[in-house]
Amino acid sequence: MSVGHTAVPTPRPVVWCEDDVDCGIRDLLTRLGDKWSVLAVVELAQGVPRFRELQRALPGLSQRMLTLTVRRLERDGLVSRTVHPTVPPQVEYELTPLGHSLTHLVRAMADWSYSHHDAIVDSRRQWDEANRSN
C-alpha cells in the first residue's frame, strides 16, 4: 500500500465559526460521524489488538480504510500506535486516556440506538408507506 493512499489530509479550517463557538462539537462530529471511527473505538475499548485482529473484528472494513481510520484517531489523540521490532513488525493499537474518556459517550449512543431501533424502523416504514409515489 502506498503512502499516498493512506495519508491523513489536513482539514480545512471551519469558516462558519465565529470566536470558536461550537467548533469543538463540529470537530468531534466530523471524526465520529464517519462510518468506522465509532466502531473502531468500541473495539479498542475491549483491549489492545494488533492490526489484523482489529480488522477481523470489523467485517467489511478494508485494510486501507482501517489504516486511515486509526491514523485519524491517532492524529486526534484518541488512539496510540505501538510498533514492536519483530519480523514482520507487529503493530498494536490502544485507546489513550482521551480515547477512553469517549467510550462512555459511545456506549450511551449504542444503548440509545438499541433501545430505539424498533421505533425507528417502524417510523421509517410508516413514512415510506405514506410517501410512496404511485
PyMOL commands that set and color helices and strands:
alter all, ss='L'
color gray80, all
select helices_A, chain A and resi 3-5+23-32+37-44+51-57+63-75+97-130
alter helices_A, ss='H'
color red, helices_A
select strands_A, chain A and resi 79-84+90-95
alter strands_A, ss='S'
color yellow, strands_A
deselect
rebuild
show_as cartoon
